[in-house]
Amino acid sequence: MKMYVGRIVVIGKSWEGSFVGYRVSSRSFPNRRAEVRGRSVMVSPLNALDLAKNPYIAYNCIRVGKDTAVVANGTQADMIIEKIEDGTKPLDAISLSLVAYGYERDELDTPRLAGAVRGDRAWLGIAKRREIRCKEFLLREGEAFMVATYEKTEFESLKIEGKSAQEIAKAAFDLTFERPVCSAAANALPGGEFELAVYNPK
């Protein structure tokens, strides 16, 4: 039996390098796509009028800095990468942003998610209505962890593989949860730079 978990944030490390992944799963606003814009990936609705119904459906889901990639299900991604670029430790940047923004004030009190990778270290965070949690991970090759907005709100391991950002984005889309819409990934290349990719099924 499949499960609906909403938006999914993934951190991991392949044999090629560390990566972040993101998947939009949606019941209410499935008409969205992901697009690479410079050193960011933006999720936005195909119909701009949908923003009047819900302001939370357009945002940068991935931001890449000098040596760090950030992934999130809202505008907190921008705050996190900016703080990291200013010298804030990733765990602190994620914590501060989730405290500042809190959960989304929509009809479902949707949690805010965030993740980041730098080398073999990674971080995950979630802001729910009555709880904020953040954790640092030391990644080994072949390891990945996820957190989602519904049902899978604990930090848990998963199997996701890919040798490139494109393969990781597709693997994130193919995770066995209901109502996939689009996905994205950032994958570290030799030398520390990140490549970005998206997967839109239509």
C-alpha positions in Angstrom: 0.0 0.0 0.0 1.4 3.4 -1.0 1.6 6.3 1.3 1.2 10.0 0.8 4.0 11.9 2.5 3.9 15.4 0.8 7.2 17.1 0.1 10.4 15.1 0.6 13.9 16.3 1.5 16.8 14.0 1.1 20.5 14.2 2.1 23.1 11.5 1.1 26.4 10.5 -0.2 27.2 8.4 -3.2 30.5 7.0 -4.3 30.8 10.2 -6.4 30.1 12.7 -3.7 27.5 14.1 -1.3 24.1 15.2 -2.6 20.7 16.7 -1.7 17.4 15.7 -3.3 13.9 17.1 -3.3 10.5 15.9 -4.4 7.2 17.7 -4.6 4.3 15.4 -4.0 1.0 17.2 -3.9 -2.8 16.6 -3.8 -3.9 20.2 -4.0 -1.4 21.8 -6.4 0.0 19.1 -8.7 0.5 21.5 -11.7 4.0 22.6 -10.8 7.4 22.1 -12.2 11.1 22.5 -11.1 13.5 24.7 -13.0 17.2 25.3 -12.7 18.0 29.0 -12.3 21.7 29.6 -12.0 22.8 28.1 -8.7 19.2 27.5 -7.5 16.3 25.2 -8.3 12.9 26.9 -8.2 9.5 25.1 -7.8 6.6 27.1 -9.2 3.0 26.6 -10.4 2.2 26.4 -14.1 -0.6 28.8 -13.5 0.5 31.9 -11.6 -3.1 32.4 -10.4 -2.6 29.5 -8.0 -0.3 31.7 -5.9 -3.4 33.6 -4.9 -4.8 30.4 -3.4 -1.6 29.4 -1.6 1.5 31.5 -1.3 3.7 28.6 -0.2 3.7 26.7 -3.5 6.5 28.7 -5.2 10.1 28.8 -3.7 13.7 27.9 -4.2 13.9 24.2 -3.1 17.7 24.0 -3.6 20.4 26.7 -3.2 24.1 26.0 -3.8 26.9 28.0 -2.1 30.7 27.8 -2.3 30.9 24.3 -0.7 27.4 23.6 0.6 24.1 22.6 -0.9 20.9 23.4 0.9 17.5 21.9 0.2 14.1 22.9 1.7 10.4 23.0 1.1 10.1 26.8 1.3 11.8 30.1 1.3 13.8 29.1 4.4 16.3 27.7 1.8 17.3 31.3 0.9 17.8 32.3 4.6 19.8 29.2 5.3 22.3 29.5 2.4 22.7 33.2 3.1 23.6 32.6 6.7 26.0 29.8 5.8 27.7 32.1 3.2 28.1 34.7 6.0 29.9 32.1 8.2 27.2 30.5 10.3 27.5 26.8 10.8 25.0 24.8 8.8 23.3 23.3 11.9 22.9 26.7 13.4 21.7 28.2 10.1 19.0 25.5 9.7 18.0 25.9 13.4 17.7 29.7 13.2 15.7 29.6 10.0 13.2 27.0 11.3 12.8 29.0 14.5 12.3 32.2 12.5 9.8 30.8 10.0 8.2 28.0 12.0 5.6 25.8 10.3 3.5 27.0 7.4 0.3 28.7 8.4 -1.9 26.8 5.9 -4.9 24.6 6.6 -2.7 21.6 7.4 -0.1 23.3 9.5 2.5 21.9 7.0 5.9 21.5 8.6 8.9 23.3 7.2 11.8 21.0 6.2 15.5 21.7 5.5 18.7 19.9 4.8 22.3 20.6 3.8 25.4 18.7 2.8 29.1 19.7 2.9 31.7 17.1 2.3 30.9 14.0 4.3 28.7 16.0 6.8 25.0 16.6 6.4 22.1 18.1 8.4 18.4 17.7 8.5 15.7 19.8 10.2 12.0 20.0 10.6 9.7 22.6 12.2 6.3 21.3 13.1 3.5 23.1 15.0 4.7 22.0 18.4 8.3 20.8 17.7 11.5 21.8 16.0 14.3 19.3 15.5 17.7 19.5 13.8 20.4 16.8 13.5 23.9 16.5 12.1 24.9 13.4 10.3 28.3 12.0 9.3 27.6 10.3 6.0 29.2 7.2 4.7 29.2 6.2 1.0 25.9 4.8 0.0 24.0 6.4 2.9 21.0 8.7 2.6 18.4 10.1 4.9 15.0 11.7 4.4 12.3 13.7 6.1 8.9 14.5 4.7 6.0 16.9 5.6 3.5 14.1 6.5 3.8 10.6 7.9 7.6 10.4 7.5 8.4 13.3 9.8 11.2 11.5 11.6 14.7 11.4 10.2 15.1 8.0 8.6 17.4 6.2 6.2 16.4 5.3 2.7 17.9 3.8 -0.4 18.5 6.3 -3.2 21.3 6.0 -5.8 22.7 8.0 -8.7 26.0 9.0 -10.3 24.8 12.4 -11.3 22.3 15.1 -10.2 20.0 14.0 -13.0 20.0 10.4 -11.9 19.4 11.4 -8.2 16.6 13.7 -9.2 14.9 10.9 -11.1 15.5 8.5 -8.2 13.8 11.0 -5.9 10.8 11.2 -8.2 10.6 7.4 -8.4 10.4 6.9 -4.6 7.4 4.7 -3.8 5.2 7.4 -2.3 2.0 8.7 -3.8 1.3 11.7 -6.1 4.8 12.7 -7.4 4.9 16.0 -9.2 8.5 17.0 -9.9 11.9 16.6 -8.3 15.4 18.1 -8.2 18.9 17.4 -6.9 22.3 18.9 -6.4 25.3 16.6 -6.6 28.9 17.4 -5.5 31.5 17.1 -8.3 35.2 16.4 -7.8 36.6 19.7 -6.5 33.5 20.6 -4.5 31.3 22.3 -7.0 27.7 21.2 -7.3 25.8 20.3 -10.4 22.0 20.8 -10.4 19.3 18.9 -12.2 15.5 18.6 -12.2 13.0 16.0 -13.3 9.6 17.0 -14.7 7.5 14.1 -16.0 5.4 16.2 -18.5 
